[in-house]
Amino acid sequence: MAFATKRLQKELVKIHHGLPPGIELVSSDNLEEWHLDIRVLDQNPLYLNQIYRLKFKFSSSYPIEPPEVVFVKLPDRPIPMHPHIYSNGIICLDLLGQQGWSPVQNVESVCMSIQSMLTGNSKNERPPGDEEFVRGNRQRPRDIDFYYHDNTV
């Protein structure tokens, strides 16, 4: 975990010097799991005045391997409605999979990509098959082989 530790410590220093608007570090008690809050900054009515909690889990292979990133539901932090976000918080985004991930990405760029994904959305709906997926899925998000059928959303 030496390389991952070094990389995460470096990212943490950068984060403590400031994040883009709408992104806030909530906790980074260890180098395995961080929580960040994100807000959509435009006037998209689907997400107006909402704050969402993201949980990042890092493996010892980070940044070669992507972090596991999911939305966490809390009393004041809902799971956003989006055609690529399941009701259990799992995000279908190629950037978070082995195929779309690049070690040049980091926590900040992932948050900005998710923020952008929400900003551009106009569909108040879950992915097709959400209920079955949530009920039946036993895999970690990074092990799910998503089929990216619609990159316009």
N, C-alpha and C positions, 0 to 999 in steps of 0.2 A: 504493500500500500504506500510505499515511500514516494513514488512519483505522484500518485493521486493526492497524497497528503500535501505535498509541496504545491501542486497546482491549486488545490482548494484553498490553502492558506493565502496564496497569491490573489485568488479571486476575492476572498473575504476582505483583504486589505483594500482592494479596488472598490468593492461594494460599500465599505465603511466611509469611503471618500465621496460617495454619492451615487445614486441610481437615477435612471431617467424618470420623468414624471409618471406617476401612476403605479410605480413599483416600489415596494417597501420590504426590507428584510425584517421578519418578525422574530425568528430564532435561528441560531446556528450554534447550538450548544456543543455539537461535536461535528466531525467531518464526515459523518455518514448520513445525516438527515438535516435538511434545512427547511424552514417554512417562510414563504414570501406571500405578501398580499399584492394583488394587482387590481387595477381599475381600468375601465375603458374610458379614454379621455374625450372622445367625441360625444355627440348628442344622440348616439344610437339608443332609441327608446327601449330596446330589449335589455340593456345593461345600465341604464341611467341610475346614478346614485347607488350602484351595487359595488361591493368589494368582495373579491374572491380569494380564497386561500389555496396556494399551491404547495405541495409537499415534494421536495426533491430528495431522492435516495441515491447515494453514490456508492459504486462498487470500488473494489481495489483496482479495477481496470480503467477507471475514469482518468483522463478524458478520451481514451481510446474507445471505450464503450460509453454509450449515452447514459445519462442519469435516468432513473425512473421518476417520471413526473406525473402526478395526478392532482386533481382538485379534491380538497377535503371539505366535507360538509360540517358546518358548525351552526349553532343557533343563529348567528348573525352573518354567516358566510354560506350562501347557497351554492349548489353546483350550477354553473351557467347553462342555459338552454342553448344548444348548438348542434347542428347535424353531425359534428365530429366529436362530441363529448357525451359519453355515456352517463347515465344517471348515477352510477357508482363513482364517477370522477375520472374514469379512464379516458385519456385523450388520444384520438386517432389522428396523429400528425406525423408525416414521414420523417421530419426532423428528429423525432424521438425514437425512431427505429434504427436498426443497424444499417439499412440501406441509405437513409437520408442524413444520418449523423456524420459530423466531421469534428475532429478534435479541436478545430479552431473555434467551434461554438463554445459558449460558456453559459453560466446561470443567467446572466443579464440578457444575452441574446435570445435564449430560450423564452424568457419572460416576455421580451419584446415581440417575439414571433407569436406567442399565444395572445398577447394583447392585440396584435394586428389581426389575427384570425377572428377574434371576437368583434373587433371594430368593423370588419368587412361583412359580417353576417347580417342577413335580413330575415332568416327563417327561424321562427320560434318553435323549433322541433328537435327531437332527439334522433340519433342515427337509426336507420331501419333495423328492426330486430332488437331494440334496446332491452326490452324486458327479458327475452330469452337469453341474451348475452349476459346480462347482469346476474340472472339466476344461475346460469350454467358455467360461467367462467371461473376457472381455478388457476389460471396462469398469471404470472406477474406481467404487468404491462409490457415490459421489454421483450417478453417471450411470445407475445401475440403476433401472429403474422397477418397484419391488416392488409386488405386489398384497397388501394387508394384509387377509387373509381371517379372521384370528383374533386379535382384540385382547384376548382373555382370558388369553393365555399370557404 
